[in-house]
Amino acid sequence: TTPPSPDLQVTALLTYPEQQELVAMNTKTKKREIKARGETIDGGKLIAVHPLGGVVRMPGDVFFLYPLGQKFDKRVELDTREEADVPAAIARWNRQ
């Protein structure tokens, strides 16, 4: 997997009827970046926005949660390789 960007921080998660977006702030440039579902993040694809963060599928079906309020380098590898199990994997991580 591609190393996470150390300068980006998840600042908002937006859900619309037809779209989901992850909003990130570049802590060096202070510029906002908006990533829509389906766009690339750190070499993977943003597949969903969950209330706790953005979910990115990396090559090889490795799933990461980019927690709200955290920098990208604090992303969490989820303990599943199945997209259908991602919500349960996030719940397990949240109980830790």
PASEBA-1860 file (N, C-alpha, C; in nm, 3 decimals):
! residues 96
1> TTPPSPDL> 0.083/-0.119/0.000/0.000/0.000/0.000/0.088/0.126/0.000 ~ 0.033/0.233/-0.051/0.103/0.360/-0.057/0.106/0.423/0.082 ~ 0.220/0.481/0.121/0.222/0.549/0.251/0.121/0.663/0.255 ~ 0.059/0.686/0.370/-0.040/0.793/0.380/0.025/0.930/0.376 ~ -0.049/1.028/0.329/-0.001/1.165/0.327/0.005/1.218/0.470 ~ 0.124/1.261/0.517/0.134/1.309/0.655/0.077/1.449/0.676 ~ 0.045/1.519/0.565/0.000/1.658/0.577/-0.151/1.675/0.570 ~ -0.225/1.567/0.539/-0.370/1.578/0.526/-0.440/1.528/0.652
9> QVTALLTY> -0.545/1.600/0.691/-0.625/1.565/0.809/-0.772/1.564/0.769 ~ -0.844/1.460/0.811/-0.987/1.449/0.783/-1.061/1.551/0.869 ~ -1.130/1.645/0.803/-1.198/1.750/0.878/-1.350/1.745/0.869 ~ -1.402/1.673/0.769/-1.548/1.662/0.756/-1.583/1.542/0.670 ~ -1.701/1.489/0.694/-1.756/1.378/0.617/-1.897/1.418/0.575 ~ -1.923/1.418/0.447/-2.052/1.465/0.397/-2.122/1.355/0.320 ~ -2.252/1.343/0.341/-2.332/1.244/0.270/-2.453/1.315/0.210 ~ -2.470/1.295/0.081/-2.583/1.350/0.006/-2.664/1.232/-0.049
17> PEQQELVA> -2.783/1.255/-0.101/-2.861/1.143/-0.156/-2.785/1.066/-0.265 ~ -2.706/1.133/-0.345/-2.638/1.065/-0.456/-2.487/1.057/-0.440 ~ -2.430/1.110/-0.331/-2.285/1.116/-0.321/-2.239/1.123/-0.177 ~ -2.112/1.084/-0.156/-2.046/1.098/-0.026/-1.912/1.164/-0.051 ~ -1.868/1.246/0.046/-1.740/1.316/0.032/-1.664/1.316/0.164 ~ -1.533/1.308/0.151/-1.441/1.325/0.262/-1.370/1.458/0.238 ~ -1.371/1.544/0.339/-1.305/1.673/0.329/-1.179/1.666/0.414 ~ -1.066/1.706/0.353/-0.938/1.703/0.423/-0.873/1.841/0.416
25> MNTKTKKR> -0.803/1.875/0.521/-0.727/2.000/0.526/-0.579/1.965/0.516 ~ -0.509/2.033/0.426/-0.364/2.018/0.419/-0.308/2.107/0.529 ~ -0.245/2.047/0.630/-0.200/2.122/0.747/-0.082/2.213/0.716 ~ -0.013/2.189/0.604/0.098/2.278/0.565/0.049/2.397/0.484 ~ -0.034/2.370/0.384/-0.078/2.478/0.294/-0.208/2.542/0.340 ~ -0.278/2.478/0.435/-0.408/2.524/0.485/-0.516/2.521/0.377 ~ -0.494/2.444/0.271/-0.593/2.431/0.165/-0.679/2.308/0.190 ~ -0.806/2.320/0.153/-0.902/2.212/0.170/-0.906/2.128/0.043
33> EIKARGET> -0.913/1.997/0.063/-0.930/1.904/-0.049/-1.058/1.827/-0.026 ~ -1.135/1.810/-0.132/-1.259/1.732/-0.124/-1.242/1.608/-0.210 ~ -1.262/1.491/-0.148/-1.253/1.363/-0.218/-1.391/1.301/-0.221 ~ -1.444/1.279/-0.340/-1.574/1.216/-0.356/-1.558/1.065/-0.360 ~ -1.665/0.995/-0.323/-1.663/0.848/-0.330/-1.620/0.808/-0.471 ~ -1.527/0.713/-0.477/-1.473/0.667/-0.605/-1.339/0.729/-0.640 ~ -1.301/0.839/-0.574/-1.173/0.904/-0.603/-1.059/0.835/-0.527 ~ -0.938/0.863/-0.572/-0.818/0.801/-0.517/-0.770/0.874/-0.391
41> IDGGKLIA> -0.735/0.794/-0.290/-0.671/0.844/-0.168/-0.556/0.748/-0.137 ~ -0.436/0.800/-0.130/-0.318/0.720/-0.093/-0.305/0.591/-0.174 ~ -0.341/0.594/-0.301/-0.328/0.476/-0.387/-0.446/0.381/-0.384 ~ -0.546/0.410/-0.301/-0.667/0.329/-0.295/-0.786/0.411/-0.340 ~ -0.905/0.354/-0.325/-1.027/0.421/-0.369/-1.119/0.443/-0.249 ~ -1.169/0.567/-0.235/-1.268/0.597/-0.132/-1.397/0.527/-0.169 ~ -1.438/0.429/-0.087/-1.557/0.351/-0.120/-1.679/0.391/-0.039 ~ -1.657/0.460/0.074/-1.771/0.497/0.158/-1.729/0.601/0.260
49> VHPLGGVV> -1.829/0.671/0.310/-1.812/0.761/0.423/-1.897/0.706/0.535 ~ -1.833/0.675/0.646/-1.897/0.622/0.766/-1.897/0.736/0.869 ~ -1.988/0.738/0.966/-1.985/0.846/1.065/-1.851/0.863/1.136 ~ -1.770/0.756/1.144/-1.641/0.765/1.213/-1.525/0.799/1.120 ~ -1.547/0.794/0.988/-1.437/0.826/0.897/-1.463/0.777/0.756 ~ -1.367/0.806/0.669/-1.373/0.759/0.531/-1.315/0.620/0.519 ~ -1.374/0.537/0.433/-1.327/0.400/0.412/-1.262/0.393/0.275 ~ -1.135/0.347/0.273/-1.058/0.337/0.150/-1.020/0.191/0.127
57> RMPGDVFF> -1.048/0.144/0.004/-1.008/0.008/-0.035/-0.876/0.021/-0.112 ~ -0.774/-0.044/-0.058/-0.643/-0.047/-0.124/-0.637/-0.171/-0.214 ~ -0.541/-0.175/-0.305/-0.523/-0.296/-0.385/-0.507/-0.419/-0.294 ~ -0.561/-0.531/-0.339/-0.556/-0.653/-0.259/-0.665/-0.661/-0.155 ~ -0.769/-0.578/-0.170/-0.881/-0.575/-0.076/-0.838/-0.553/0.068 ~ -0.747/-0.458/0.086/-0.709/-0.411/0.220/-0.788/-0.284/0.243 ~ -0.862/-0.279/0.355/-0.949/-0.165/0.385/-0.891/-0.083/0.500 ~ -0.892/0.049/0.482/-0.847/0.140/0.586/-0.959/0.236/0.620
65> LYPLGQKF> -0.967/0.270/0.749/-1.054/0.376/0.796/-0.967/0.499/0.821 ~ -1.008/0.611/0.764/-0.942/0.739/0.788/-1.030/0.815/0.887 ~ -0.997/0.806/1.018/-1.087/0.860/1.121/-1.104/1.012/1.113 ~ -1.227/1.055/1.137/-1.261/1.197/1.141/-1.175/1.265/1.247 ~ -1.114/1.379/1.210/-1.033/1.456/1.303/-0.887/1.416/1.307 ~ -0.852/1.306/1.240/-0.715/1.256/1.244/-0.642/1.281/1.114 ~ -0.509/1.288/1.121/-0.428/1.299/1.001/-0.432/1.165/0.927 ~ -0.406/1.171/0.797/-0.409/1.050/0.715/-0.312/0.944/0.767
73> DKRVELDT> -0.198/0.986/0.826/-0.102/0.886/0.874/-0.148/0.815/1.001 ~ -0.266/0.851/1.050/-0.328/0.779/1.164/-0.437/0.683/1.116 ~ -0.438/0.657/0.984/-0.539/0.564/0.929/-0.526/0.429/0.998 ~ -0.637/0.355/0.998/-0.645/0.227/1.069/-0.675/0.117/0.968 ~ -0.591/0.015/0.967/-0.621/-0.100/0.882/-0.731/-0.181/0.948 ~ -0.838/-0.205/0.875/-0.951/-0.282/0.929/-0.923/-0.431/0.918 ~ -0.981/-0.507/1.009/-0.954/-0.651/1.016/-1.049/-0.733/0.929 ~ -1.064/-0.690/0.805/-1.148/-0.765/0.710/-1.090/-0.748/0.570
81> REEADVPA> -1.123/-0.843/0.483/-1.088/-0.834/0.341/-1.214/-0.838/0.256 ~ -1.331/-0.829/0.322/-1.461/-0.833/0.255/-1.532/-0.700/0.275 ~ -1.574/-0.638/0.165/-1.641/-0.508/0.175/-1.768/-0.516/0.260 ~ -1.840/-0.625/0.249/-1.966/-0.640/0.324/-1.942/-0.640/0.476 ~ -1.820/-0.674/0.520/-1.787/-0.680/0.663/-1.727/-0.550/0.716 ~ -1.710/-0.449/0.630/-1.647/-0.324/0.673/-1.721/-0.259/0.790 ~ -1.856/-0.245/0.788/-1.922/-0.183/0.904/-1.896/-0.257/1.035 ~ -1.894/-0.390/1.032/-1.866/-0.467/1.153/-1.720/-0.448/1.197
89> AIARWNRQ> -1.628/-0.439/1.100/-1.487/-0.417/1.132/-1.467/-0.280/1.197 ~ -1.540/-0.179/1.148/-1.532/-0.047/1.210/-1.587/-0.052/1.352 ~ -1.695/-0.123/1.373/-1.753/-0.136/1.507/-1.653/-0.205/1.601 ~ -1.585/-0.309/1.553/-1.485/-0.376/1.637/-1.372/-0.280/1.673 ~ -1.325/-0.203/1.576/-1.218/-0.106/1.602/-1.266/-0.001/1.703 ~ -1.388/0.044/1.691/-1.441/0.149/1.777/-1.457/0.102/1.921 ~ -1.470/-0.027/1.943/-1.482/-0.081/2.080/-1.348/-0.096/2.150 ~ -1.239/-0.084/2.077/-1.106/-0.103/2.137/-1.069/0.010/2.230
END
